[in-house]
Amino acid sequence: METYLVHPDKLQEKALKAFLEALEVPYEIKKDLPLPEHVIGGIKKGQEDIKAGRTITLAEFEKRINNAV
């Protein structure tokens, strides 16, 4: 059995449910899945960097990335 993760908008969700029910495909809806710990850690580190002033502008980032290539 395969598992598919889809991210429909409200209109698509209604059509998707009708489609699955018409084909008698079992499905479950899971909302608000927790973020993995490594993602939460990255977000917290980014917030700490911002508070500590460790930021650069988008223009500086683009300059650095272009020089690295």
Secondary structure, DSSP 8 states (H G I E B T S, - for coil): ---------HHHHHHHHHHHHHTT-------S----HHHHHHHHHHHHHHHTT----HHHHHHHHHHH-
